[in-house]
Amino acid sequence: MSQHNPLQVLAIAVPSQRRKAHATGNPFRVTKLNRPQPVFPRLHEFLASKTNKALKRKGFYRERPCGSMDLPAAGECAMISQDRRELRRGTGKCLYSAFPVISQSKGEPTMPRDIALEREVRQALDAVRLIDTHEHLDTEQEFISQHVDFGRLFLHYANCDLISAGCPPKDMERIQLDPQMSPKDKWRLMAPYWEYMKDTGYGRCLEVAIRDLYGLDGLSAETVELLSERMAANRRPGFYRQVFDKAGIAVALWNRLDRLGPIPRMWTPEYDRTLFIQDMLWPADMSTDANWRAGWGREILCLDDYLEAIEERFAAYAAQASALKVGLAYVRPLVFEDRAKGEIEPLFNRLLNAGWERNVSTPSLKELRAIQDYLLHFCLRQCAKYDLTVKFHTGLQEGNGNTIRNSRAALLSNLFFKYPKVRFDIYHISYPYQEELLTLAKNFPNVAIDFCWMWIINPAAARRALREFLDAVPANKIHGFGGDFIFVEGTYGHAIMAKENIARVLAEKVSDGEMTVERAITVGRWLLRDNPIAWFGLQGKVPVEVLGT
């Protein structure tokens, strides 16, 4: 095959133009055969030809990105057959050579990957002490007290993909929690489904952790027993710190899944800082659960008592905490009306005295949402008073089955308008509605994008999103990493995947001439460290020896 300039383009004209193309002596020839044809050596020359200008005016051809790196070597022609029915509809196609400057898909690299450049950027990011914007980890003391085998790695996320692949939920529960079941027996239950989901972000995250933390070549029948032994041996004080140091994490913002009881100690030398005020939007089990009342440290007999308790909680912890977490996208739409106290007070007081539980018929969901609406706005006013960030779960809900449309970040727009002094951190880039979040973060000074959880949900989508965010949103409003796990091995694997993929995106921008290497490294540091320190106000709250430099 003759060699051509890599900027060549072949086009197929519609049938009505074939005769004209040949009659005019145009060196571009139409063919239905997969063989090389004479072409113009440069794209701009091709588009400048008189015949093809006419075709362009009539809309007979258009550029079509190939979106694949599996193309012939540079200079070879990728020939695409054209169906006659498509031609009659007037849908001409452009055929591209293997040069990816022309054949690129939306948000993907426009040049072949420069592995050496990615490595250079990645090495620089490895030196950055990360701020992990979101975790659900057990305390180390809780971890030490638990039974541990490889099933622990399926307490979060990967279990959902296994169930999605067909694993029966009852089998999954045994894999996770049955201390009497041997690792080999657990593996036999899950092996068929693991084979289907091991290449997802969730599966790859676990493989990274197993390789780096336990020195084993992934999860298999040959490794599950030794992996379980090594995991059990690490039930000791200092293991969390060891893993965080290996991952390069300086501080983790920690959100407990339980809501009852007092706020945990805010910092201890052996564990990272727990910088969340707990949810205050579940006034559930109020008259029947003594723990709920004890958790507030006071009697709560009416709405005013509850509001005073919330104010006391903010006053006590605002100087140490960084954020209020709102996870209501799991159970309701993220539309919060600004309701009057007079509307809510009689409802709240009646329910308090009657006793009720969340998500049951009494109160109705409509009544519960009304109370939550009022309480959220009350808490947002407290956040404005104490200069605290508000973090919203948006986008994909963890688990198997939910209502995704409830969780769009765009539903929160009224809050962004009403509370301009409150900083909002939007979790999980609102995936799969990330382009809506792009417009929100671009337009609202008080809205930031958080990639927590995202690098394992869909690494390819996360890369595309980061590239688009960097093209459209000021770079100080993007937070690059949050592990969002209940076990520390997952946090480690996620941190490694985050740095790899961020380095890949930044290296692409260098290859495309959009950044220098120095600029890419600077932006990477902003994403992984400087931005969350500023957005959550960590300076002065976290001890210098913990925060690092």
C-alpha positions as CSV (number, residue, x, y, z in Angstrom):
1,M,0.0,0.0,0.0
2,S,1.4,3.4,-0.9
3,Q,2.2,5.7,1.9
4,H,0.3,9.0,2.2
5,N,0.6,12.0,4.4
6,P,-1.2,11.1,7.7
7,L,-3.4,14.1,7.3
8,Q,-5.2,12.6,4.4
9,V,-9.0,12.1,4.4
10,L,-11.1,9.9,2.1
11,A,-14.7,10.7,1.5
12,I,-17.5,8.9,-0.2
13,A,-19.8,11.0,-2.2
14,V,-23.5,10.3,-2.7
15,P,-24.4,8.5,-6.0
16,S,-25.6,11.6,-7.8
17,Q,-22.1,13.1,-7.4
18,R,-20.1,10.1,-8.7
19,R,-20.2,10.9,-12.3
20,K,-19.4,14.6,-11.6
21,A,-16.4,13.6,-9.6
22,H,-14.9,11.5,-12.4
23,A,-15.9,13.9,-15.2
24,T,-14.2,16.8,-13.6
25,G,-11.0,14.9,-13.2
26,N,-11.1,15.1,-9.5
27,P,-8.3,12.9,-8.2
28,F,-10.6,11.9,-5.4
29,R,-12.4,8.8,-6.6
30,V,-15.4,7.0,-5.2
31,T,-15.3,3.3,-4.7
32,K,-17.2,0.5,-3.0
33,L,-14.0,-1.6,-2.8
34,N,-11.7,-1.7,0.1
35,R,-8.6,-0.6,-1.8
36,P,-6.5,2.5,-1.5
37,Q,-7.4,5.4,-3.8
38,P,-5.5,8.6,-4.8
39,V,-6.3,11.3,-2.3
40,F,-5.2,14.8,-1.6
41,P,-2.2,14.8,0.8
42,R,-3.7,17.4,3.2
43,L,-7.1,17.9,4.7
44,H,-7.3,21.6,4.0
45,E,-6.4,20.9,0.3
46,F,-9.1,18.3,0.1
47,L,-11.7,20.7,1.6
48,A,-10.6,23.5,-0.7
49,S,-11.2,21.5,-3.9
50,K,-13.9,23.0,-6.1
51,T,-15.9,19.8,-6.4
52,N,-15.9,19.1,-2.7
53,K,-16.8,22.7,-1.9
54,A,-19.9,22.1,-3.9
55,L,-20.6,18.9,-2.0
56,K,-20.0,20.6,1.3
57,R,-22.5,23.4,0.4
58,K,-25.1,20.7,-0.4
59,G,-24.4,18.8,2.8
60,F,-23.4,15.6,1.1
61,Y,-20.5,14.8,3.4
62,R,-19.6,15.6,6.9
63,E,-16.7,14.8,9.2
64,R,-17.3,11.8,11.4
65,P,-14.9,11.1,14.3
66,C,-13.9,7.5,14.5
67,G,-13.3,7.4,18.2
68,S,-11.0,4.3,18.0
69,M,-7.3,3.9,18.5
70,D,-7.5,0.5,16.7
71,L,-6.8,1.9,13.3
72,P,-4.3,1.1,10.6
73,A,-0.8,2.4,10.8
74,A,-0.2,6.0,9.8
75,G,-0.5,6.4,6.1
76,E,-2.8,3.4,5.6
77,C,-6.4,4.2,4.6
78,A,-9.3,3.0,6.7
79,M,-11.9,2.1,4.1
80,I,-15.6,2.1,5.1
81,S,-18.2,0.5,2.9
82,Q,-21.2,2.6,2.2
83,D,-24.7,1.1,2.1
84,R,-26.7,2.2,-0.8
85,R,-29.7,2.9,1.3
86,E,-27.7,5.3,3.4
87,L,-26.4,7.0,0.3
88,R,-30.0,7.5,-1.0
89,R,-30.8,9.2,2.3
90,G,-27.9,11.6,1.6
91,T,-25.7,10.6,4.6
92,G,-22.2,10.7,3.2
93,K,-19.3,9.6,5.3
94,C,-15.8,10.7,5.8
95,L,-13.1,8.1,6.0
96,Y,-10.1,8.8,8.2
97,S,-6.6,7.7,8.2
98,A,-5.0,6.5,11.4
99,F,-4.0,10.0,12.5
100,P,-5.9,10.7,15.7
101,V,-5.8,14.5,15.4
102,I,-8.6,13.9,12.9
103,S,-10.2,10.8,14.3
104,Q,-11.0,11.7,17.8
105,S,-14.1,11.0,20.0
106,K,-15.7,13.5,22.4
107,G,-13.4,14.2,25.3
108,E,-10.9,11.5,24.4
109,P,-7.2,12.1,23.6
110,T,-6.4,13.7,20.3
111,M,-2.9,12.2,20.2
112,P,-1.6,8.7,20.9
113,R,-1.0,8.3,24.6
114,D,2.4,9.5,25.7
115,I,3.2,7.0,28.4
116,A,6.5,8.7,29.4
117,L,4.7,12.0,29.8
118,E,2.0,10.4,31.9
119,R,4.6,8.9,34.1
120,E,6.3,12.2,34.6
121,V,3.1,13.9,35.6
122,R,2.1,10.9,37.8
123,Q,5.4,10.9,39.6
124,A,4.9,14.6,40.5
125,L,1.3,13.8,41.7
126,D,2.7,11.0,43.9
127,A,4.6,13.6,45.8
128,V,1.4,15.5,46.7
129,R,-0.2,14.8,50.1
130,L,-3.8,14.2,49.1
131,I,-6.9,15.6,50.7
132,D,-9.5,12.8,50.6
133,T,-12.8,14.6,50.5
134,H,-15.1,11.8,51.6
135,E,-14.9,8.6,53.6
136,H,-17.2,6.2,55.5
137,L,-14.5,4.1,57.2
138,D,-15.0,2.2,60.4
139,T,-12.8,3.4,63.2
140,E,-9.6,1.4,63.4
141,Q,-10.9,0.1,66.8
142,E,-14.0,-1.2,65.1
143,F,-12.0,-2.7,62.3
144,I,-9.7,-4.6,64.7
145,S,-12.7,-6.1,66.5
146,Q,-14.3,-7.6,63.4
147,H,-13.9,-10.9,61.6
148,V,-11.8,-10.3,58.5
149,D,-11.4,-12.4,55.4
150,F,-11.5,-11.5,51.7
151,G,-15.3,-11.2,51.9
152,R,-14.8,-7.8,53.6
153,L,-13.7,-6.4,50.3
154,F,-17.3,-6.9,49.1
155,L,-19.0,-4.9,51.8
156,H,-19.1,-1.9,49.5
157,Y,-19.5,-1.3,45.8
158,A,-18.1,-4.5,44.2
159,N,-21.0,-6.4,45.8
160,C,-23.4,-4.3,43.7
161,D,-21.7,-5.3,40.5
162,L,-21.7,-8.9,41.5
163,I,-25.4,-8.8,42.2
164,S,-25.9,-6.9,38.9
165,A,-24.0,-9.7,37.2
166,G,-26.5,-12.2,38.7
167,C,-25.1,-13.2,42.1
168,P,-28.1,-14.0,44.4
169,P,-28.3,-11.4,47.2
170,K,-28.4,-14.1,49.9
171,D,-25.2,-15.6,48.5
172,M,-23.7,-12.2,48.5
173,E,-24.6,-11.7,52.2
174,R,-22.9,-15.0,53.1
175,I,-19.7,-13.9,51.2
176,Q,-19.7,-10.7,53.1
177,L,-20.6,-11.7,56.6
178,D,-20.5,-15.4,57.3
179,P,-17.5,-16.0,59.6
180,Q,-18.1,-19.8,59.5
181,M,-17.8,-20.0,55.8
182,S,-14.3,-20.7,54.4
183,P,-12.6,-18.4,51.9
184,K,-12.7,-21.3,49.4
185,D,-16.4,-21.8,49.8
186,K,-17.0,-18.1,49.5
187,W,-15.0,-18.0,46.3
188,R,-17.0,-20.8,44.8
189,L,-20.2,-18.8,45.3
190,M,-18.8,-15.6,43.7
191,A,-16.3,-16.8,41.1
192,P,-18.7,-17.0,38.1
193,Y,-19.9,-13.5,38.7
194,W,-16.5,-12.1,39.5
195,E,-15.3,-13.1,36.1
196,Y,-18.0,-10.9,34.5
197,M,-17.3,-7.8,36.6
198,K,-13.6,-7.8,37.5
199,D,-12.9,-5.3,34.7
200,T,-15.3,-2.7,36.0
201,G,-13.9,0.2,38.1
202,Y,-15.0,-1.5,41.2
203,G,-13.2,-4.7,40.3
204,R,-10.0,-2.9,39.2
205,C,-9.9,-0.9,42.4
206,L,-9.8,-4.1,44.5
207,E,-7.2,-5.7,42.2
208,V,-4.9,-2.7,42.7
209,A,-5.3,-2.9,46.5
210,I,-4.7,-6.7,46.6
211,R,-1.6,-6.3,44.5
212,D,0.0,-3.4,46.3
213,L,-1.1,-4.0,49.9
214,Y,-1.0,-7.8,50.0
215,G,1.5,-8.7,47.3
216,L,-0.8,-11.1,45.5
217,D,-1.7,-11.3,41.8
218,G,-5.4,-10.4,42.0
219,L,-8.4,-12.4,43.3
220,S,-8.6,-16.0,42.3
221,A,-9.1,-19.5,43.7
222,E,-5.3,-19.6,44.3
223,T,-5.1,-16.4,46.3
224,V,-8.3,-16.1,48.4
225,E,-7.0,-18.2,51.4
226,L,-3.6,-16.4,51.6
227,L,-5.3,-13.0,51.0
228,S,-7.7,-13.7,53.9
229,E,-4.8,-14.7,56.2
230,R,-2.9,-11.5,55.3
231,M,-5.9,-9.3,55.8
232,A,-6.6,-10.8,59.2
233,A,-3.0,-10.3,60.2
234,N,-3.4,-6.6,59.6
235,R,-6.1,-6.1,62.2
236,R,-3.8,-4.0,64.4
237,P,-3.3,-0.4,65.5
238,G,-1.5,1.6,62.9
239,F,-2.7,-0.2,59.8
240,Y,-4.9,2.7,58.6
241,R,-2.0,5.1,59.0
242,Q,0.2,2.7,57.0
243,V,-2.3,2.4,54.2
244,F,-2.9,6.2,54.1
245,D,0.8,6.9,53.9
246,K,1.3,4.4,51.1
247,A,-1.6,6.1,49.2
248,G,-0.2,9.5,49.9
249,I,-3.3,10.7,51.9
250,A,-2.7,13.5,54.4
251,V,-6.3,14.0,55.7
252,A,-9.6,12.2,55.1
253,L,-12.9,13.9,55.6
254,W,-14.8,11.2,57.4
255,N,-18.6,10.8,57.5
256,R,-20.0,8.1,59.8
257,L,-22.9,6.1,58.4
258,D,-24.6,6.1,61.8
259,R,-26.4,9.2,62.8
260,L,-27.3,8.6,66.5
261,G,-25.1,9.3,69.4
262,P,-22.6,12.1,70.0
263,I,-20.1,13.4,67.4
264,P,-16.9,11.2,67.5
265,R,-13.6,12.7,68.7
266,M,-12.5,15.1,66.0
267,W,-8.9,14.1,65.7
268,T,-6.5,11.6,67.2
269,P,-2.8,11.1,66.2
270,E,-3.5,7.6,64.9
271,Y,-6.4,8.4,62.7
272,D,-7.3,11.2,60.3
273,R,-9.6,14.0,61.1
274,T,-13.4,13.4,61.1
275,L,-14.6,16.7,59.6
276,F,-18.3,16.2,59.2
277,I,-21.3,17.4,61.1
278,Q,-23.8,14.6,61.0
279,D,-27.0,14.7,59.2
280,M,-29.7,16.7,61.1
281,L,-32.5,16.0,58.7
282,W,-33.7,12.7,60.0
283,P,-35.9,13.5,63.1
284,A,-36.8,9.8,63.1
285,D,-37.9,7.5,65.9
286,M,-38.2,10.6,68.0
287,S,-40.5,9.5,70.8
288,T,-39.5,5.8,70.8
289,D,-35.7,5.8,70.5
290,A,-33.9,6.8,73.7
291,N,-30.6,6.8,71.8
292,W,-31.9,9.5,69.5
293,R,-32.7,11.8,72.4
294,A,-29.5,11.0,74.3
295,G,-27.5,11.8,71.2
296,W,-28.7,15.4,71.5
297,G,-27.9,15.6,75.2
298,R,-31.2,17.3,76.0
299,E,-35.0,16.8,76.0
300,I,-36.7,17.5,72.8
301,L,-40.4,18.1,73.2
302,C,-41.2,20.4,70.3
303,L,-39.8,21.9,67.1
304,D,-38.2,24.8,69.0
305,D,-36.3,22.3,71.2
306,Y,-35.1,20.5,68.2
307,L,-33.9,23.7,66.5
308,E,-32.1,24.8,69.6
309,A,-30.4,21.4,69.8
310,I,-29.2,21.9,66.2
311,E,-27.9,25.4,67.0
312,E,-26.0,24.0,70.0
313,R,-24.5,21.3,67.8
314,F,-23.3,23.8,65.3
315,A,-21.9,26.1,68.0
316,A,-20.0,23.2,69.6
317,Y,-18.5,21.7,66.5
318,A,-18.3,24.4,63.8
319,A,-14.8,25.4,64.8
320,Q,-13.6,21.9,64.1
321,A,-15.9,20.6,61.4
322,S,-15.7,21.3,57.7
323,A,-19.1,20.5,56.3
324,L,-22.7,19.4,56.6
325,K,-23.4,16.2,54.7
326,V,-26.8,15.8,53.0
327,G,-27.4,12.3,51.6
328,L,-31.1,12.6,50.9
329,A,-30.9,11.8,47.2
330,Y,-31.2,8.2,48.1
331,V,-34.8,8.6,49.4
332,R,-36.3,11.8,47.7
333,P,-35.8,14.3,45.0
334,L,-33.3,17.1,45.7
335,V,-35.9,19.8,45.5
336,F,-36.1,21.7,48.9
337,E,-38.7,24.3,49.2
338,D,-38.3,27.2,51.6
339,R,-41.2,26.6,53.9
340,A,-42.5,28.8,56.7
341,K,-42.1,27.7,60.3
342,G,-45.8,28.1,60.9
343,E,-46.5,25.4,58.3
344,I,-44.1,22.9,59.8
345,E,-44.3,23.4,63.6
346,P,-47.8,21.8,64.2
347,L,-46.9,18.9,61.9
348,F,-43.5,18.3,63.7
349,N,-45.0,18.6,67.2
350,R,-47.9,16.3,66.4
351,L,-45.6,13.6,65.0
352,L,-43.1,14.0,67.8
353,N,-45.8,13.3,70.4
354,A,-47.3,10.4,68.4
355,G,-44.0,8.7,67.5
356,W,-43.1,7.8,64.0
357,E,-40.4,6.2,61.8
358,R,-39.0,7.5,58.5
359,N,-40.3,6.2,55.2
360,V,-43.5,4.7,56.7
361,S,-47.1,5.7,56.1
362,T,-47.2,7.9,59.2
363,P,-46.1,10.5,58.5
364,S,-46.6,10.4,54.8
365,L,-43.6,11.0,52.6
366,K,-45.1,14.4,51.7
367,E,-45.1,15.4,55.3
368,L,-41.6,14.1,55.9
369,R,-40.3,16.0,52.9
370,A,-41.9,19.2,54.1
371,I,-40.1,18.8,57.5
372,Q,-36.9,18.0,55.8
373,D,-37.3,21.1,53.5
374,Y,-37.6,23.3,56.5
375,L,-34.8,21.7,58.5
376,L,-32.4,21.9,55.5
377,H,-33.0,25.6,55.0
378,F,-32.5,26.1,58.8
379,C,-29.2,24.2,58.6
380,L,-28.0,26.2,55.6
381,R,-28.5,29.4,57.6
382,Q,-26.3,27.9,60.3
383,C,-23.7,27.0,57.7
384,A,-23.7,30.5,56.4
385,K,-23.3,31.8,60.0
386,Y,-20.4,29.5,60.8
387,D,-18.8,29.5,57.3
388,L,-19.2,25.7,56.8
389,T,-19.4,24.0,53.4
390,V,-22.4,21.9,52.5
391,K,-21.8,18.6,50.7
392,F,-24.6,17.0,48.6
393,H,-24.8,13.5,47.3
394,T,-25.8,13.8,43.7
395,G,-25.9,11.4,40.8
396,L,-25.6,7.6,41.0
397,Q,-26.9,6.1,44.2
398,E,-24.9,3.2,45.7
399,G,-26.8,-0.2,45.8
400,N,-28.9,-2.1,43.3
401,G,-31.8,0.0,42.1
402,N,-32.9,3.5,42.8
403,T,-34.5,6.5,41.1
404,I,-31.6,8.3,39.4
405,R,-33.6,11.4,38.4
406,N,-34.1,12.3,42.1
407,S,-30.4,13.1,42.3
408,R,-29.6,15.6,39.6
409,A,-27.6,18.5,40.9
410,A,-29.6,20.9,38.8
411,L,-32.5,20.4,41.3
412,L,-30.5,22.3,43.9
413,S,-30.3,25.5,41.9
414,N,-32.7,27.4,44.2
415,L,-30.3,26.8,47.1
416,F,-27.4,28.1,45.1
417,F,-29.3,31.3,44.4
418,K,-30.7,31.7,47.9
419,Y,-27.4,31.1,49.9
420,P,-24.7,32.8,47.9
421,K,-22.3,32.8,50.9
422,V,-22.6,29.1,51.5
423,R,-20.1,26.9,49.6
424,F,-21.6,23.8,48.0
425,D,-19.6,20.7,47.2
426,I,-21.4,18.5,44.7
427,Y,-20.5,14.8,45.1
428,H,-19.8,12.2,42.4
429,I,-19.8,14.9,39.7
430,S,-23.6,14.3,39.6
431,Y,-22.9,11.4,37.2
432,P,-24.5,10.7,34.8
433,Y,-25.6,14.4,34.8
434,Q,-22.1,15.8,34.8
435,E,-22.7,18.3,32.0
436,E,-25.4,19.9,34.0
437,L,-23.0,20.2,36.9
438,L,-20.5,21.8,34.6
439,T,-22.9,24.6,33.8
440,L,-23.7,25.1,37.5
441,A,-20.1,25.2,38.6
442,K,-19.3,27.6,35.7
443,N,-22.1,29.9,36.6
444,F,-22.3,29.9,40.4
445,P,-19.2,31.0,42.4
446,N,-20.4,28.9,45.4
447,V,-20.6,25.6,43.6
448,A,-17.7,23.1,43.3
449,I,-17.3,19.7,41.7
450,D,-16.2,16.7,43.7
451,F,-14.9,13.5,42.1
452,C,-15.3,11.4,45.2
453,W,-16.3,7.8,44.3
454,M,-16.2,8.7,40.6
455,W,-12.9,7.2,39.5
456,I,-14.2,3.7,40.3
457,I,-17.8,4.2,39.0
458,N,-16.7,4.8,35.5
459,P,-13.0,5.7,34.9
460,A,-13.5,6.5,31.2
461,A,-16.4,8.8,31.9
462,A,-14.5,10.5,34.7
463,R,-11.6,11.2,32.4
464,R,-13.9,12.7,29.8
465,A,-15.6,14.8,32.5
466,L,-12.4,16.1,34.0
467,R,-11.1,17.2,30.5
468,E,-14.4,19.0,29.9
469,F,-14.4,20.6,33.4
470,L,-10.9,21.9,32.9
471,D,-12.0,23.4,29.6
472,A,-15.0,25.2,31.0
473,V,-14.7,25.6,34.8
474,P,-12.1,27.5,36.8
475,A,-9.6,24.9,38.0
476,N,-9.9,26.0,41.7
477,K,-13.4,24.6,41.8
478,I,-12.6,20.9,41.2
479,H,-11.8,18.4,43.9
480,G,-10.0,15.5,42.5
481,F,-10.3,12.6,45.0
482,G,-12.6,11.1,47.7
483,G,-12.3,7.4,48.5
484,D,-15.9,7.0,49.8
485,F,-15.3,3.5,51.2
486,I,-16.1,1.7,54.4
487,F,-12.9,-0.3,54.3
488,V,-9.4,1.1,53.9
489,E,-8.2,-1.2,51.2
490,G,-10.8,0.4,48.9
491,T,-9.6,3.8,49.8
492,Y,-6.1,2.9,48.7
493,G,-7.1,1.3,45.4
494,H,-9.3,4.3,44.6
495,A,-6.5,6.8,45.4
496,I,-4.1,5.0,43.0
497,M,-6.7,5.0,40.2
498,A,-7.5,8.7,40.8
499,K,-3.9,9.7,40.4
500,E,-3.4,7.5,37.4
501,N,-6.4,8.9,35.6
502,I,-5.8,12.5,36.5
503,A,-2.2,12.2,35.3
504,R,-3.5,10.8,32.1
505,V,-5.9,13.6,31.4
506,L,-3.3,16.3,32.3
507,A,-0.7,14.6,30.1
508,E,-3.2,14.6,27.2
509,K,-3.6,18.4,27.6
510,V,0.2,18.8,27.5
511,S,0.3,16.6,24.3
512,D,-2.4,18.8,22.8
513,G,-0.4,21.9,23.5
514,E,-3.0,23.2,25.9
515,M,-0.6,23.1,29.0
516,T,3.0,23.0,29.8
517,V,4.2,20.1,31.9
518,E,4.8,22.6,34.8
519,R,1.2,23.9,34.5
520,A,-0.2,20.4,34.4
521,I,1.6,19.5,37.6
522,T,0.4,22.7,39.3
523,V,-3.2,22.0,38.3
524,G,-2.9,18.4,39.5
525,R,-1.8,19.7,42.9
526,W,-4.8,22.1,43.0
527,L,-7.2,19.2,42.3
528,L,-5.8,16.8,44.8
529,R,-4.8,19.1,47.7
530,D,-5.0,22.9,47.5
531,N,-8.6,23.2,46.3
532,P,-10.2,21.1,49.1
533,I,-8.0,22.7,51.7
534,A,-9.4,26.1,50.7
535,W,-13.1,25.0,50.0
536,F,-13.4,23.2,53.3
537,G,-11.4,25.7,55.3
538,L,-9.0,23.1,56.7
539,Q,-6.2,25.6,57.5
540,G,-6.3,26.2,61.2
541,K,-8.7,23.3,61.8
542,V,-6.3,20.5,61.0
543,P,-3.0,20.4,62.9
544,V,-0.1,21.4,60.8
545,E,1.7,18.1,61.4
546,V,-1.3,16.2,60.0
547,L,-2.1,18.5,57.1
548,G,1.5,18.6,55.9
549,T,2.7,20.6,53.0
